[in-house]
């Protein structure tokens, strides 16, 4: 009997590269006929680069505001503040500059608008029931997290320290602009660790319990290109061609993001970030090898393909070798995660949907602790 399956494309309509960010943003705004544009940027990029403010200046009266009160892991109060700006300024298009934090903050804000929710936390555990949000996003990414290529966003409740997901049609960017020049402002370790995040996207796509031929092919190609280009940018950070290859590899590696079920590296990583404040990319550095080892018996064919792409005898050792080459942390203790935080991380991880779809079933907090202890 033939197996059944399906792949649903998100609302991304255009990916462009080869033009400076400011000119590309102005063209996109004009093409979309927007008259009330809000620019959202990470605070670090606002300090490091003049590009977001240059875009604001060139847009002139079409730009109605600039929001850079963005925080890592998308805390709900930050989203609520952005929603008030979007409503108050009657924004018809958002342009985000930066990594996953500004892009995800905009996604959740658009979900609030689309759903009619009173606040961001009202979206926890809810299924999307809207057609499209009234406002769309154009993203100019400066990291390799892949947030720009999905309609899924993280959202953290600061009170409970639980991080959940918000997904729905149209909340992801409608256009993505890749400008490697702008990524020169990204700190080296942030660039490389988010590159491992993209590796994690590819690996957990290939190891998924519900793979598709489309996502497998793109994940494998993206993984091979990431491995090569990340090593080049680690040694030659000014190599713009290698930076663009990394950005384009993320595009391929992200094809499975919220399209195939992921596993415990992403799932536990959400809680590692929420509880211990570990950045997304570093979470993947710390967890992916241990999760690969824990899942080996259930994912041997996929791990063989991953090992070949990494030019290694095993998938987990190939990831560890890449981490060493890139100078990234490999143990939880290296990221200042405390042992007394591990039980809370393990306990709260059980609620994560990608922990529940891990290839090797995870039934108890003790199962999660096995992975965390191996990563310690």
C-alpha positions in Angstrom: 0.0 0.0 0.0 1.3 3.4 -0.9 2.0 5.8 2.0 0.2 9.1 2.2 1.8 12.5 2.7 1.6 16.2 2.0 3.7 19.3 2.0 2.2 22.8 2.5 4.1 25.8 1.3 4.2 28.9 3.6 3.3 32.4 2.5 6.9 33.3 1.4 6.5 34.8 -2.1 10.0 36.1 -2.9 13.7 35.7 -1.9 16.2 38.2 -3.4 19.9 38.8 -3.2 22.6 40.7 -5.0 21.4 44.2 -4.1 22.1 46.4 -1.1 19.5 46.1 1.7 18.3 49.7 1.6 17.7 49.8 -2.1 16.0 46.3 -2.0 13.8 47.4 0.9 12.6 50.5 -0.9 11.9 48.5 -4.1 9.9 45.9 -2.0 7.9 48.6 -0.2 7.1 50.3 -3.5 6.2 47.0 -5.2 3.8 46.1 -2.4 2.2 49.6 -2.4 2.8 50.1 1.3 2.2 53.6 2.7 2.6 53.1 6.4 5.8 51.1 7.1 7.2 50.2 10.5 10.9 49.2 10.8 11.7 46.7 13.5 15.3 46.0 14.4 17.3 44.3 17.1 18.9 46.7 19.5 22.4 45.4 18.7 22.0 45.9 15.0 20.6 49.4 15.6 23.9 50.2 17.5 26.2 48.4 15.1 24.8 49.5 11.7 23.3 52.6 10.2 21.4 50.6 7.6 18.0 50.3 9.3 18.0 54.1 10.0 19.1 54.7 6.4 16.1 52.7 5.2 13.9 54.8 7.4 15.3 58.0 6.0 15.0 56.9 2.3 11.4 55.7 2.8 10.6 59.2 4.2 6.9 59.7 4.9 6.1 56.1 4.1 7.9 55.1 7.3 5.8 55.8 10.3 8.0 54.4 13.1 11.1 52.5 14.3 10.8 49.8 16.9 14.0 48.2 18.5 12.7 47.2 21.9 13.3 43.5 20.9 14.5 40.9 23.3 15.8 37.3 22.9 13.3 34.4 23.0 10.3 36.7 22.2 8.9 37.5 25.7 5.2 38.2 25.6 5.4 41.7 26.9 7.6 42.8 24.1 5.1 41.4 21.5 2.3 43.2 23.3 4.2 46.5 23.0 4.8 46.0 19.3 1.1 45.2 18.8 0.2 48.6 20.3 2.5 50.3 17.9 1.1 48.5 14.9 -2.4 49.4 15.9 -1.6 53.0 16.9 0.2 53.8 13.7 -2.1 51.8 11.4 0.9 50.0 9.9 0.4 48.3 6.6 3.8 46.6 6.3 6.7 45.7 8.6 10.3 45.6 7.6 12.5 43.6 10.1 16.2 43.8 10.3 18.2 41.3 12.4 18.1 37.8 13.6 15.4 35.5 14.9 14.4 37.8 17.8 13.0 40.7 15.7 11.6 38.4 13.0 9.8 36.2 15.5 8.5 39.2 17.5 6.9 40.5 14.4 5.4 37.0 13.6 3.7 36.7 16.9 2.5 40.3 16.8 0.9 39.6 13.4 -0.7 36.5 14.8 -2.2 38.6 17.6 -3.6 41.0 15.0 -4.9 38.2 12.7 -6.6 36.2 15.6 -8.1 39.2 17.4 -6.4 38.1 20.6 -6.1 40.6 23.4 -2.5 39.7 24.2 0.2 37.4 23.0 -0.1 34.8 25.7 -3.7 34.2 24.6 -2.2 32.4 21.6 -0.5 29.7 23.7 -2.0 26.3 22.9 -4.4 27.7 20.3 -4.9 26.5 16.7 -4.8 29.3 14.1 -8.3 30.3 12.9 -7.5 33.2 10.6 -7.0 33.4 6.8 -4.1 36.0 6.6 -3.0 38.7 9.0 -3.9 42.3 8.0 -0.2 43.2 7.9 2.8 41.3 6.3 6.5 41.3 7.0 9.6 41.7 4.8 12.7 40.3 6.5 16.3 41.3 6.1 18.1 38.6 8.2 21.6 39.1 9.7 22.0 35.7 11.3 21.6 32.1 10.1 18.7 31.1 12.4 16.3 30.5 9.6 13.4 32.4 11.2 12.8 34.3 8.0 11.9 31.1 6.2 9.0 29.9 8.4 5.6 30.8 9.6 6.4 29.5 13.1 7.6 31.6 16.0 8.7 31.1 19.6 6.9 32.9 22.4 8.1 32.9 26.0 6.0 33.4 29.2 8.4 35.2 31.5 6.4 34.1 34.6 6.4 30.4 33.9 9.6 30.3 31.9 7.9 28.2 29.4 8.5 28.8 25.7 5.9 27.7 23.2 5.3 28.0 19.5 2.9 30.2 17.6 2.1 29.3 14.0 -0.4 30.3 11.4 -0.9 31.3 7.8 0.8 34.4 6.7 2.7 35.4 9.8 6.0 34.5 8.2 7.8 37.0 5.9 6.2 37.5 2.5 9.7 38.6 1.2 13.2 37.9 2.3 16.2 40.1 1.3 19.6 38.5 1.6 22.4 41.1 1.9 25.8 39.5 3.0 27.3 43.0 3.5 24.9 43.7 6.4 25.9 40.4 8.1 29.4 41.8 8.6 28.0 43.5 11.6 26.9 40.2 13.2 29.3 39.1 15.9 31.4 36.1 14.8 30.1 33.6 17.4 26.5 34.6 16.7 27.0 34.1 13.0 28.6 30.7 13.5 26.3 29.4 16.3 23.2 30.3 14.3 24.8 28.5 11.4 24.7 25.4 13.6 21.0 26.2 14.3 20.5 25.9 10.5 22.5 22.6 10.6 20.1 21.4 13.3 17.1 22.3 11.0 18.6 20.2 8.2 19.5 17.3 10.5 16.2 17.1 12.3 14.4 17.3 8.9 16.3 14.3 7.7 15.7 12.4 10.9 12.0 13.3 11.1 9.3 10.7 11.8 7.4 12.1 8.8 9.9 12.9 6.1 9.1 14.1 2.6 11.3 13.7 -0.5 11.2 17.5 -1.1 12.4 18.5 2.4 15.0 15.6 2.4 16.6 16.8 -0.8 16.8 20.4 0.2 18.0 19.6 3.7 20.8 17.4 2.4 21.9 20.0 -0.1 21.6 22.8 2.5 23.6 20.8 5.0 26.5 20.2 2.6 26.6 23.9 1.6 26.5 25.0 5.2 29.3 22.8 6.3 31.6 24.2 3.6 30.6 27.8 3.8 30.6 28.1 7.6 34.2 26.8 7.7 35.2 29.4 5.1 33.5 32.3 7.0 35.1 31.1 10.3 38.5 31.5 8.8 37.8 34.4 6.4 34.9 36.5 8.0 35.1 39.1 5.2 34.4 36.5 2.5 31.0 37.9 1.2 30.5 35.1 -1.3 30.8 32.5 1.5 28.4 34.5 3.6 25.9 34.6 0.8 26.3 30.8 0.3 25.6 30.3 4.0 22.4 32.5 3.7 21.2 30.5 0.7 22.0 27.2 2.4 19.8 28.3 5.3 17.0 28.8 2.8 17.4 25.1 1.7 18.0 23.8 5.2 14.8 25.4 6.5 12.4 23.7 4.1 11.3 21.3 6.8 10.7 24.0 9.4 7.2 23.4 10.8 6.6 21.2 7.7 8.1 18.0 9.0 8.0 17.1 12.7 11.3 17.9 14.4 12.9 16.2 17.4 14.4 16.8 20.8 17.3 19.0 19.8 14.8 21.8 18.9 12.2 20.8 21.6 14.6 20.7 24.6 16.4 23.7 23.1 13.3 25.8 23.5 13.3 25.2 27.2 17.1 25.5 27.6 16.7 29.0 26.2 13.6 29.9 28.3 15.1 28.6 31.6 18.8 29.2 31.2 18.8 32.1 28.7 20.9 30.2 26.2 20.7 31.7 22.7 19.0 29.6 20.0 22.2 28.8 18.1 24.1 27.8 21.1 21.2 25.5 22.2 21.8 23.5 18.9 25.5 23.4 19.5 25.0 21.9 23.0 22.2 19.5 22.3 22.4 18.2 18.7 25.3 15.7 19.1 23.7 14.2 22.2 20.3 13.9 20.6 21.8 12.3 17.5 23.5 9.7 19.8 20.3 9.1 21.7 18.2 8.6 18.5 20.8 6.5 16.6 19.0 3.2 16.6 15.8 4.8 15.3 17.5 7.0 12.6 20.4 5.0 11.3 19.7 5.5 7.6 19.2 9.2 7.9 22.3 9.5 10.1 24.4 7.7 7.5 23.4 10.4 4.9 24.2 13.1 7.4 27.6 11.6 8.2 28.4 11.5 4.5 27.5 15.2 4.1 29.7 16.0 7.1 32.6 13.8 5.7 32.6 11.8 9.0 32.2 8.3 10.2 29.1 9.2 12.2 26.6 12.1 12.3 27.2 13.1 15.9 31.0 13.0 15.5 30.7 15.0 12.3 28.7 17.7 14.2 31.3 17.7 17.0 34.1 18.1 14.5 32.3 21.1 12.9 31.7 22.7 16.3 35.4 22.3 17.1 36.4 23.8 13.8 34.1 26.8 14.4 35.2 27.3 18.0 31.7 26.8 19.4 30.8 25.3 22.8 30.0 21.7 23.0 28.9 21.2 26.7 26.1 22.7 28.8 28.6 23.6 31.5 30.5 25.7 28.9 27.4 27.8 28.4 27.0 28.4 32.1 24.0 26.2 32.4 23.7 25.1 36.0 23.0 21.5 37.1 20.3 22.7 39.4 18.4 24.0 36.3 18.4 20.6 34.5 15.3 19.1 36.3 13.2 22.2 35.4 14.4 22.1 31.8 13.6 18.3 31.6 10.2 18.7 33.2 9.0 21.6 31.1 10.4 20.1 27.9 7.8 17.3 28.0 5.2 19.9 27.0 7.0 20.7 23.8 5.5 19.3 20.6 8.8 18.5 19.1 9.9 16.5 22.1 6.7 14.6 21.6 7.7 13.9 18.0 11.3 12.8 18.7 12.2 9.7 16.7 13.0 7.8 19.9 9.9 8.3 22.1 10.4 10.5 25.1 8.0 9.6 27.8 9.4 11.0 31.1 11.5 13.8 32.4 14.1 11.1 33.2 14.4 10.5 29.4 15.1 14.2 28.9 17.7 14.1 31.7 19.6 11.3 29.9 20.1 13.7 27.0 20.9 16.7 29.2 23.4 14.6 31.2 25.1 13.4 28.1 25.3 17.1 26.9 26.6 18.3 30.3 
